Amino acid sequence: MPRTHPPAAAGPARLTAAQAHILAAQNADPSYAGHNVGQYIELVGPLDTAALDEAVLRTLDEAPWLRSRLMTRGGLPRLDTSAAADPVGAAVGLVRGQLACPPRPELLTDPVGTGIAPDLTGALLVTVGPEHHLLVQYFHLLAVDGYGVALLSRRIAEVYTALVHGRPPGPTPFAPVSVLADADRAYTGSAAQAVDRRYWTGRYADRPAPVSPAGRAAPAQDTARRHTVHLGAADGAAVRATARSARVTWAEVVLAATAVRVTTQAGAREAVLAVYAAARTGPGTLRVPATAVNVLPVRLPVRGADTFRSLLRAAAGELTLLRRHQRLRGEELARELWPEYGGGRVPGPLVNLRPFETELDFGGIRGRVVSLASGPVDDLSVSAAADTDGRLSLDFDVNPALYEEAEPARFAGLFTEDLAALCRAPDVPVAALLASPVHH
């Protein structure tokens, strides 16, 4: 089944609003590597590597602005770490080394007329054991965000499945990157943008200072320290039951629990958290594997008499308002409201609520998606995704300039203890619950 190549573009694509801000930040600090993000898909089973090569190449042909020079030379680059004492750990260590490297300056703009994206994206296939592979994907946020990578991963799995079953893949689900750029251009200067700006500047007119367990600020580093927790069956069931009873989702549970932990640890009465938003509301924008991601503030007071249930209602209201006004760029808001932080990002602890698949079907082979890096971490970050059985996977990242090596695991332990206690007793005042000897 021959693969067709789209014609070369006449020149570089217009940047989305998100890309323009990321490019400006990268140009201001060319040696910074924090905009590199990545993941791997673990594949255990009799993988048809030739079909996977073809599936990746066909998917990139459907999104030519992401087709890198590495992939035009043939199939996926190969790596074998099966002889290492910890094959998966060895592969992840090598990839993390790649993610710690800043992009070469000449790759930040696409040479006119090539039709080939700079090598700000890439993939490789790692053999870690017999019938055990990792499909590693790494990318710069200038090229594609986490939502866009989820689109790509889903399409690769769909195409692979079609190929191994001997049928043609269905039509591409992707819309061109111009859909995002055109939507951003229509939004700029519009009445909708004015409404969003009034909301955000009014909601944060008092310019609340973000609180942090670190008690100070520092520039984001090239990489973050990470600790990952997979909730057990009992805790996962408690989260689901609490969310159902409060008529919210796991996202509000994670957001409210983060506010409780941050305020408890910092001795504050309100958490101002930075929260990722997709910023894809226009027609067709949810079909574009490119960059639109935004980061905006959420404020959650945590008072002594508040119960976890009342905090969940407050979190639901805050997320509703954020989604309603998610297109105003957080970089612009940060410079206006918190200029003293100087980073062009909403400051303080970050919450990343990832509603993406954590498992994909590759022709009957289970593909387990594992995040490796999610973007800049100015302070600390709580990143959550729900597995297919409803249990949460939680990544805790911290800025190494602010937190010691043991801090991600310590914070994760305190967070999961809080989460279990809050979900067991959602109608008990939070202050009384966390002060009880039983909780400690």
C-alpha positions, 0 to 999 in steps of 0.5 A, spaced: 500 500 500 504 506 497 504 512 502 503 518 498 507 525 500 503 531 500 506 537 496 511 541 500 509 548 503 510 554 499 513 557 506 513 557 513 506 556 517 503 562 521 504 561 528 498 560 533 498 565 539 501 559 543 507 558 539 508 566 538 509 566 546 513 560 546 518 562 541 519 569 544 520 565 551 525 561 547 529 566 543 529 570 550 533 564 553 536 560 547 539 555 552 533 553 556 530 546 555 524 546 559 519 547 553 522 540 551 516 535 553 515 527 551 512 521 553 513 513 551 508 508 549 509 501 552 508 495 547 508 488 550 506 483 544 508 481 537 509 488 534 510 488 527 515 494 527 515 495 519 507 496 520 509 501 526 514 505 521 509 505 516 503 508 521 508 513 524 510 516 517 503 516 514 500 519 520 506 525 520 504 525 512 497 527 515 500 533 519 506 535 514 508 541 519 510 536 524 514 531 519 521 532 521 528 530 517 529 524 521 523 521 519 524 522 512 530 518 511 526 512 513 523 508 519 523 510 526 530 510 529 532 504 533 535 503 540 536 497 544 537 497 551 535 490 553 542 488 555 541 493 561 540 491 568 534 496 568 532 496 560 526 501 561 530 505 566 536 505 561 531 508 555 528 513 559 535 515 562 537 516 555 531 520 553 531 524 559 538 526 557 535 528 550 530 532 553 535 536 557 538 539 551 536 546 548 533 546 541 538 549 536 537 556 534 537 555 527 531 550 528 526 555 531 524 557 524 522 553 518 526 554 512 522 557 507 519 552 501 522 545 504 515 543 507 519 539 512 518 541 519 525 543 524 527 537 528 523 540 534 519 533 534 522 526 533 520 519 535 524 512 536 523 505 537 526 502 543 527 494 544 527 493 552 526 485 551 523 480 547 516 482 544 517 489 549 518 495 546 517 503 547 515 508 542 518 514 544 516 521 542 519 527 544 517 534 542 518 542 543 512 545 545 513 550 539 511 544 535 505 541 538 502 541 545 500 535 549 493 535 546 496 535 539 500 529 541 494 525 544 491 526 537 497 523 534 498 517 538 491 515 537 492 516 530 498 512 529 494 506 533 489 507 528 493 506 522 497 501 525 491 497 527 488 498 520 495 496 516 496 489 521 489 487 519 490 488 512 485 494 511 486 501 509 486 506 514 480 511 514 480 518 512 485 523 516 481 526 522 486 532 522 485 539 521 490 543 518 494 548 523 491 554 519 485 552 523 488 554 529 492 560 527 486 563 523 482 562 530 487 566 534 487 571 529 479 572 529 480 572 536 485 578 537 482 584 538 475 581 538 469 583 543 470 576 545 477 577 547 475 584 551 470 580 555 475 575 557 480 580 559 475 584 563 473 577 567 480 576 568 483 583 570 476 583 575 477 576 578 484 578 580 484 585 581 487 585 588 493 581 584 493 575 590 500 573 591 501 565 589 503 561 595 508 556 595 511 550 600 518 553 598 516 560 600 520 563 595 521 563 587 526 561 582 527 561 575 524 554 572 530 549 570 531 545 564 528 539 567 524 538 573 525 532 579 519 527 578 515 522 583 510 518 580 504 515 584 499 510 581 493 510 586 491 503 589 484 500 588 481 502 594 483 510 594 481 510 586 474 507 588 474 513 594 476 518 589 470 516 584 465 515 589 467 522 592 466 525 585 460 522 584 457 524 590 459 531 589 457 531 582 464 533 579 469 529 576 476 527 578 479 533 575 475 537 581 478 532 586 485 533 584 484 541 584 481 541 590 486 536 594 492 540 591 489 547 594 488 543 601 496 541 600 499 547 598 495 552 603 496 547 609 504 546 607 505 554 606 500 556 612 496 560 607 488 561 607 488 561 599 491 557 593 492 561 587 494 555 582 496 555 575 492 550 571 493 548 563 487 549 559 486 547 551 484 554 549 481 550 543 474 553 542 473 554 535 470 550 529 475 544 528 481 546 533 480 540 537 482 536 530 489 540 530 495 536 532 499 543 533 500 548 539 494 552 542 495 550 550 494 556 555 496 556 562 491 561 567 490 562 574 485 559 579 484 561 586 481 557 591 480 559 598 481 554 604 478 556 610 477 552 617 470 551 616 470 548 609 469 541 607 472 537 602 465 537 599 464 545 599 471 545 596 469 541 590 463 545 588 468 551 589 473 548 584 467 546 579 465 553 579 472 555 578 474 550 572 467 552 569 469 560 569 476 558 566 474 554 560 469 559 559 474 565 558 480 560 556 483 563 550 486 570 553 493 568 553 496 567 560 502 570 558 499 577 557 495 576 564 501 574 568 505 580 565 499 585 567 498 582 574 504 579 576 510 583 573 514 582 579 515 574 577 518 576 570 517 569 567 511 571 562 507 565 566 502 565 571 506 564 577 506 559 583 504 551 583 501 548 577 496 543 576 495 539 569 489 535 568 490 531 562 483 528 559 487 524 554 487 516 553 492 512 558 492 506 553 491 505 546 490 499 542 495 497 537 492 491 533 490 487 539 497 490 543 496 494 549 499 501 548 500 504 555 502 511 555 507 514 560 509 521 560 516 523 561 516 531 561 510 536 561 513 543 560 516 548 564 515 547 572 516 554 576 515 551 582 511 545 583 506 541 579 501 536 580 499 532 573 493 527 573 490 522 568 485 517 569 487 510 567 482 505 563 479 502 570 478 509 573 484 510 577 489 516 577 496 516 575 499 522 578 506 525 576 509 530 582 514 535 579 518 540 582 523 546 580 530 543 583 532 550 584 527 550 590 526 543 592 531 538 594 531 531 591 527 528 596 521 533 596 517 530 590 516 523 594 515 527 600 510 532 597 507 526 593 506 522 600 503 528 603 498 529 597 496 522 597 494 521 604 490 528 604 486 525 598 485 519 602 482 522 608 478 528 604 475 522 600 473 518 606 470 524 610 468 529 605 463 533 610 468 534 615 471 540 616 478 540 612 482 543 618 479 538 623 480 532 619 488 534 617 489 536 624 486 529 627 491 524 630 488 519 625 490 522 619 497 523 621 
